[in-house]
């Protein structure tokens, strides 16, 4: 990736892991932050700009931002790691495994996807994980701006739940994607099975490929 001028973003399995799995990208102000196939962080200032490597950012499978701005990564060992700014070092969160994707809701509850593809919550970063009943099966999750939880199903289709305990509802014609996020301006960005970026203005709209 590094000097790649394309919109292709090979992430390996994530909360927004793309090469062989999902896509782990999210918006950071006016830029987009993603995890590359080499499990390092990359940024781009706009969707059509080239990816820029964040030095010393390995090795994570996925990323999210907490409400206080802390960056949380899912490590290769499926534990959580934090950094207070983009260029700081990762610090492991003790007893935080084992998850493959993580987000924080507007009420500060932290939600992770377990190795069994069910949702788990913890009241704080250092609390214990508690399984959410009837919450499987998804590969990764993202929080949209209105608080909606959007997941990537095992079929690479989008599913959503308005609240943590609601049932998953499939988004019609939403596949096939490996990862999804929503930018601050409301644009929904997905990573296709071809590792290219796609956008839709609304959850029920059609995917449009981002041009190089």
N, C-alpha and C positions, 0 to 999 in steps of 0.2 A: 504494500500500500504506500507508505511514505510519500514518494513523489508521484504517485498515480494521479493523473489529472481527470480520471473518470469518476462517475458516480458509483462505480462498483465498490462494494464495501464488504469484503469477505469476512463475516463474523462467525465464529464457531458456535456454538450453542449457548443463548442468553439471556439475560435480561439485557437484551438486545445485544446476542452471540451469533455471529453470522456465517461464517464460512461453511461449516457443515451442520449448522443447527439453526439457531434463531438469530435475532437481530437485537442488539442491545444499544439503542441510541436514545438520546434525550436532548431536550433543548436546554441551552445554558445562555440565558439572555438572548442575544441575537445570533448565537452560534449553535452548532450541533456537536454534541460529544458522542463518540461511539467507541466500541471495543473492536479492534481488528482481529484478523485471523491469527496474529501473533500474540494475541491477548494483551496488547498494549492499547493505550488510549489515543484517539485521534480526534481532531477538531476541524471544523470548517465553518467559516463565518456566514456562509449562505449555502443553500442546498446545492447550488451549481458550482461552488468553488472546490478546489482540490483539497484533499485531506492533509492535515499537518500533524505529524507525530508529536505527542507529549512525551518528552524525555523521561526515562526512569519510571514509567507508569505501569510496567508489567508486574505481576501477571494476574489478570482478572478475566472472568467469564462474562460479567455483566456489571452495570452501574446504575445508580440512581442518585438523586439529590434528596436529602432530608429537608424539612421545612426551614431549618435554620441555616441552610446553605452547605452543610457538611456533605462531602461526596462519599458515598458508600459503594464499595465494590464487592462482588462475589468472587472469592479467590478460587484457585484451581483445586483447593481442598474443600470447597463448598462452605467455607467459613466467611464471615463478613469482615471487611477491612475498611478503614476510614482514612480520609485525608481532609484536612480543613481547607485546603486550596488545591488548585489543579496541579501545582508543581511541588507539593510536599510529598513525603514518603508515606507508604501505606502502613497502618497500624492495625494489627489483628484485634478483633473484638472477641474476648474470651467466651467460650461456651456458646458460640453463635452458629454452629453448624447444625444440620446440613441442609443447605438450600441451593437452588440454582437460579433464583431470580428474587428481587426484593424491591419494594416500594414503601413509601410512607403516605398514609392517608392524611386528609386535612385535619383530622382530630388527633394527629400525631401517632396513631397506631401504626406499627410497622408490620407489613404483610410480606411473607415470603412464600415461594413455591418449593415444597419439599421434594425429596428424591422420589416420592411416591406420586408426585404431580397433584397433591392436595395443597390447599392454602393453609398457612400457619400464621399466627399473629404473636407479637410480643409488645407489651405496653411501653417498653422503652428499649433502647439499643442493647442494654445489658440484662433484660428480663429473659425468662424462658419462653420457648416456642410452645404455643397451644394450637392444636389442630382445629380448623374450622370445619364442622360437620358438613357433609354433602357438597364439598367444594372442588372435587376433582372433575375432569382431569385437564390440566393445562400445562404447557411447557414453560411459559413465562407470562408475566403480567406487566401492565403499565397503568399509571393513573392519569386520566385525562383532566383537563382544567376544571371541569365541573365536579370532580370527585368520582366520576364513574370508573370502575375497575374494568379494564379491557384485557382479556387474555388471548394467547395463541393456543388454540386447541391442538390435540394430538393429530388432527387432520389438516393443520395449518390454516384453519379458518379463524376468523375473529369471533370471540364471545364476550359478552359484557354482563355485568351485574351492577345495578345502581347502588346497592349497599353490600356490605361484607357478607351478610347472611342471606341475601336474595339468591335466586336460582340463576345459573348461567343461561343466557339467551343468545342463540347464534345470530350473527349479522349476515343476512343474505348476500350472496355474491361477494364475499369478502376475502376469498383466497385467490392464490395461495401465497402466504407470507411466512417469513421466519421470525419477524419481529415487528413491533409497531410502537410508535410514540406520538405525542401531540406537541407541537411547538406552541410557544406562548401566543402566537397570533391565531391559534385555532386550527391550523393546517395539520392534518393527520399524515404521518409519514410511515410507510411500511417498507420492509426489505423483502423483495420478491425471492422466489426460489432460484432466480438467475443472479442473485446478489446485487441487483440494481435497486435504486430507490424509486418508490412510487408515492404519489400523494392523492389524497381525496379531501375535499373541503368539508364534508360531513361524513358521519359514520356510515350512512346508507348510500353514499355516492359511489361512483365508479373509480377504480384506480387509474391514475395517469402517470406514465413513466416520466421521471425527471430527466430532461435532456442533458447531454454532456456539455 
